[in-house]
Amino acid sequence: MQTRTGSVRSGQSPFRLNIGWHSKRLYIENRNDMKEIINVYLRFFLVIPFAISNCYHSKKDDLSILTLLSQNAPPVRVTIVGDSLSQWSDSFNLRQKLPSSYTITDVSRAGYDTIMWLEDLALAEAIATDIYIVEIGTNDASYNGSRDFLNRYSQIIRRLEQRSNSFLILTAVPKTNQTGLHEAIQTNNTSIREFVKTNGRYRLADLELVFTSASENLTLYPITDPIHPNLIGYNLIGEEYRKILLGL
């Protein structure tokens, strides 16, 4: 048995506290001090760890740390290479849809197809970019059908990937409401879906699928324009890009 001398309080006589083990149980010979021992135990083994836990693991502190890290993180630079769908929709409203840590640069040109973009791709290559969004294909279907589309498209993507250390979001464009374009657009989109599989840095924004699903319940094009979506359609495009960007 181990014997220890307790402290002396004002107006009290010294006491002796005998602590030992008997039949594998802790016993205390001076039972008058049981309450004091329990109080000490609670202070050191319950109260202090609880306070430390609250100090370092509170949701408020975690949020503050995450906010600070976000403010100090470099921006994610996104460049859109597209046609009138992006140019006429204020970049699908991505500047409002994404956190302030994303910067959007849109070099899209109305009427551009892959032939024109191969000639002017330096416009996009000159911009410091983390993630490219490539939204091309509607004009190709209108001008050239599916003839040699994948060859030109892949040249564009290979050039852009040399300028980015991150991801490229490739787009299967909507079929539009112009039925004469459907076959060519679907053929070109199938080529894009297969091309996306060739590189782990590529991501697919399948707007054809998004529009086909949504068109069962929503009107996505104005009566006067079968090519360019209405606000509902443009919002669907922006939301699809937003989800992909935030998931990278």
N, C-alpha and C positions, 0 to 999 in steps of 0.2 A: 504494500500500500504506500502511496505517496502522500506526504503531508505538506500543506502549504499554509502560510500565515496570511490571513486576510487583512485588509486595510482598516484603519481606525477612523471612525466618524466622530464628530463633536458630540460629547455627552454619552459616548458608548465606550464599553471596555473592549479590549482586543478580543478577537475571536479566532478560533482555529478551525480551519476547513479541511476536512479529511476526504479525499477523493480516491476511490479505488475501484477495482473490478471484482465482482463476486458473481459466480454462476453466469458469467458472460454478460452481466448487466452493470451499468454504471450506478454507483450508489453514493450518496452524500450524507456524511454523518451529521453535519450541522444543518438540520432542516430549516432553521430560521432564515437561512440565507438562500433558500431555493428561489425565492422571488427575484432577488438581486441577480442571481446567475442567469435566470431566464431572460431578464431585461437586457443584460449584457449580450447574450446570444442573439436576441432579436435585433439589437442595434447593429451588430457587426455582420451578421449573416443574412439579414433580410433587408433592413432599411438602407444600408450603404449600397449594396449591389443594385437595389431597385432604383436608387437615385442616379447611379452611374449609367444604368440602362436607359433611363429617361433622358439623361443628358446627351448621350451619344447616338441614340437610335430613335429619337422622336421623329414623327412624320414632318414636322415643321422644319427641323434641321436638315432632314434629307432633301426636302423641297428647296431649301435655301442653297444647299450645296449644288444640286442639279441646275438650279437657275444660274448660279455663278459660273459653273462649267460651261453652260450653254452660251452665256454672254461672252466668255473668253474664247470660245471655239471659233476657228476660221469659218467663213461662210461656205456653203455648198453652192458652187457655181454651175448653173444649169443653162445650156444653150439649146434653143429650139431651131431645128433646120426643117422648114416645112413650106407650105404653100398658103393659099388664101384662107384655108380653114383656121390656121393659127393667126395669120396677120389680121384678119378681120374680126377676130374674137378677143383681142387684147391678150393673146397668148393663153387662151382658154381660162382666163382669170386666175392663173396660177399664183400671181403675186399676192392675191388676197386669200387664196386657199392654203398656202404654205406658210410655215413659221418664218419669222423675220431672218432666220439664219440661212435662208435660201435666197440667192439672187438669180433673177431670170433675165437672160438676154435672148431676144428673138430676132433672128436674121431671115425669117421666112419671107418668101416672095410670091405674090399672087401670080398664078399661071405657070409656075415653075414645075418642070418634070425632072426626071433623072438626067436627061441630056443637058439641060440648062444648069443643073446643080453641079455636074462634073466640070463645066466650064467656069463656074463662079464659086467653087467650094472654098477657095481661099478666104472668102468672107467669114466662113465659120471656123476655118483652121486658124485664123489669126487671133481668135478670142480664147483667152485662158479659161479652160473648161474642166469641170470635174465629171459632169454627166451630160450626155447629149440626148435629146429627144428628137428622133427622126420621124417626121410625119409627111411622107411622100408616097404618091401612088395614084391618086385620083386623076391627075392630069395625064399621067402615063397611059392610063386606061382610055382616056378620051382621045389622046393624040395617036398612040401607037398600039393600043390593045395590050397584049402581053408579049409582044415581039422583043426579044433580047432584054427584057426588063431586069431579070435577076442579075445578068452580067453587069449592067450599069449600076444597079443598086448595091451590089456587093463591093464594087470599086469605091463607091462613096463611103460605105461603112468602114472598109479597111483603111481608108485614108483618115477618117475621123478617129478611129480607135488608136491611132498613133499619137493623137493629140490629147488623149484622156487617159488618166491612170485608174479610172473607175468604170462605171457602167454606161452602156448605150441602150436606150429604150427604143426599140423598133416597133413600128405601128402597122397593124393590119387595118387599113382604113375602112370606114363605113361603105356599104354598097351604094349609097345615095338612093334617091327616089327616081333616078333616071334608069329605067329598066334596060336600056341599050348598053349601059356600062357594067351591068351586074356580072356577066360572064368573065370579062377581062379583069375586073377588080377581084373577083373570087379566085381566079387563077393566080394573079400576082400575090394575093394574100397567102395562098397556100405555099408559094415559094418563100415568102417572108417567114412563115411559121417554121418551115424546115431549116431555113438559114439561121434562125435564132438558136437552134439546137447545136450549131457548130462551135459555139464559143460560150464559155461560162460567164463572160462579162456582158452578154446580151440578155435583155429582158423584153418580153412581148407585151405590148398594149393591144389587145385584140378588140378593137373598136367595132369591127364587123359583128362579132359575137354580142358585144354590149348593146349595139343598136338593134340587132335582130331580136334580142330578148325583150328590150324595152318597147319596141314598136307594137307589141301585142296590146299594150294598154295606153301608150302615149303617142301623141303626134310630134314627130321630131323634125319635120321640115315645113317651111311655109308653103302655101299653095303656089306662090309665084317663083319659087327657087327650089328645084329638086336636088341641087348639089350642096348648098350650104345650109347647115342645120339652123333651127330656131334656137331661142335661148335655152330651152329644155335640152335640146341635143348638145349644144355647146357645154352646158353644165355637166352632162354625162361624161363628155370627153375629159373635161378638167378634173372631175372626180376620179376617173380611172388613172390618169397620170399622177394625181396627188397620192392615191393609195400606193402606187408602185414606188414613187419617190420616197415616201415615208417608210416603206418596207425594205429599202436597200440598206 
